[in-house]
Amino acid sequence: MNIKKIKKLYLLLCMVVAFIAIIGLVIFLRAIDHTSPSYPKKLVQADSLCENFPDSALVILSGFNTIKMKTLDKCYLQYLQLKANCKRKISYVQDAERLSGLINECERNGIGETNLGDLYYYSGCVYRNLKDDPQALFYYLKALEIYEKHINEKMLGRTNTQVGNILINQCIYADAEKYLKKGWVHSMKAGDSHWGCYALRDLAWCQAALKDYSSSLRTYKRGLKLTEAVADTAMAAYINTQLASLLLNMHKYDDAEASIMKALAYNFAEDRSPNLCILVKLYNKTGRRNKTMKYCEELMAKGTVYGKQLASRQLAEYYIKRGDIEKGKKYCGLTAALTDSIRKISAEESVTKMSAACNYNILDKQKQKLEETKRRQTFLLIIFSLLLTIGVIVSLFIRRNVIYKRNEQNLRNIALEAALEENKKVIVDNEEKYKEEIKRINDIVQEKDEEIMALKRSCHSDNDGDEEDKDLWCIDVDEKILNSMIYRKFIAASKAPKSKNLLTEEDWQAMENIVCEVYPKMRNVIFGMKNMSTINIRITILTRVGMRPTYIANLLIKEKSTVNSARKRLFEKNFGTCGSPGDWDNFIMSIR
């Protein structure tokens, strides 16, 4: 390898090593930037209590004097207060502006990426309490990015479930289904069975909204099994209520009644209106009038405005059919009043949904801008790293060239003189040894030549007087072929009677392989020349190893005239001119 190639390889290697080193340094610095800093011992202790004992955590946090605290510790304190209050289901932030200021301060001061992910999550919880679902979704999605990066299965399950629930409220069922499935999987991986129940409950509701009733039914049943395993009776009641509603829509009235009765048996909630509504619809469809009236009266006493509307309509129909016109008119008027109230509520909900949709569009634009900013920063980082690498390599290369040129001539002269002196010494000291070695090599060559000639005489001992064979067969075969076992097998087979020629396909393949190994260009002849059938390939191979036509005919179980005709035809087909079999043989023997 010459000096120029060495220089190019050296330069390329230096560039690769420098580029890898700089990228590694950048990643290391970014990793250091995202690691959690150290905090006072009491703050860390409060953090460990927030999950299961938020009241104790708040007691510890209330003992800090924020005036003397560092800015970073103060951010961490406020974050822990938010986390503990969310665990206690108390809204720590009463307005979005105060919470936004806390988030900006924590992002600016760097409380650690893991803590920042939790801050985003609990900020989303606060905004949900403030009925600002779009803003809550924004922070939940930011939390998801951090949790996916650090593979926090527990928080991934909870955050995906929260996102799915928000999307259900906005009737975006297809996307909600994807997030809820992820929430269930991550919750089960983390062993968080309660949140797994929440995810299954909402997932089943979402599937029912998508008209996938069979999947919804399976999901509800799976959720009920999970609630039994964790003894969560409240969640079991919720799921049984929703399951009863699904079965009612599927006209499975007996199963629906069994499910709603299980839900009522828990008696976990003050608002029993959804259960009573399902019972009223169920008994009305199955024609059980007395039970329908019983639960209608209970709805009128304890139900929501929607439940009361349903009950008043049923009672109005009931009394009109019985002929009690006064009561019928009374409940008809009540139904009309309740319907007006519901229309006002629906109008307000529509405005809220339209506002939410507008907010979603704004959030999508903000997200796109954020992603574009990240892509631009990544691109600039790569360009900067590449330019820095090139600069380092160029400076190293220039410095190396200066040193190299300074010493190149001296080193060349010293090396040349040393080499000349060494060579002279070696020549003088070993002249006799070289002569003896040359003599020994000549003796070996002579011995090998005698062996080859003996082998030639052995191959051509059965001369039949063919003048063409006498002139043609000047053997020029490599010693590796002559010494091989397969060649010797072919020689023995060629002298045997045709009826005892026992060569197999494996033998022919072995002979072809060794010939092509010794003479690589033979492959071009075998696969590239015209009219190369299996018989012609074998004639060509045997010709190259020095076999006479008589022996070739014997090995192929053909007549000698057939072999001669084939050789002549091969020459004429491939060279486009008349010739003799010997012309083809001369061509084949010239191939190396």
Secondary structure, 3 states (H helix, E strand, C coil): CCHHHHHHHHHHHHHHHHHHHHHHHHHHHHHHHHCCCCCCHHHHHHHHHHCCCHHHHHHHHCCCCCCCCCHHHHHHHHHHHHHHHHHCCCCCCCCHHHHHHHHHHHHHHCCCHHHHHHHHHHHHHHHHHCCCHHHHHHHHHHHHHHHHHHCCHHHHHHHHHHHHHHHHHCCCHHHHHHHHHHHHHHHHHHCCHHHHHHHHHHHHHHHHHCCCHHHHHHHHHHHHHHHHHHCCHHHHHHHHHHHHHHHHHCCCHHHHHHHHHHHHHHCCCCCCHHHHHHHHHHHHHCCCHHHHHHHHHHHHHHCCHHHHHHHHHHHHHHHHHHCCHHHHHHHHHHHHHHHHHHHHHHHHHHHHHHHHHHHHHHHHHHHHHHHHHHHHHHHHHHHHHHHHHHHHHHHHHHHHHHHHHHHHHHHHHHHHHHHHHHHHHHHHHHHHHHHHHHHHHHHHHHHHHHHHHHHHHHHCCCCCCCHHHHHHCCCCCCHHHHCCHHHHHHHHHHHCCHHHCCCCHHHHHHHHHHHHHHCCCHHHHHHHCCCCCHHHHHHHHHHHCCCCHHHHHHHHCCCHHHHHHHHHHHHHHHHCCCCCHHHHHHHHHCCC
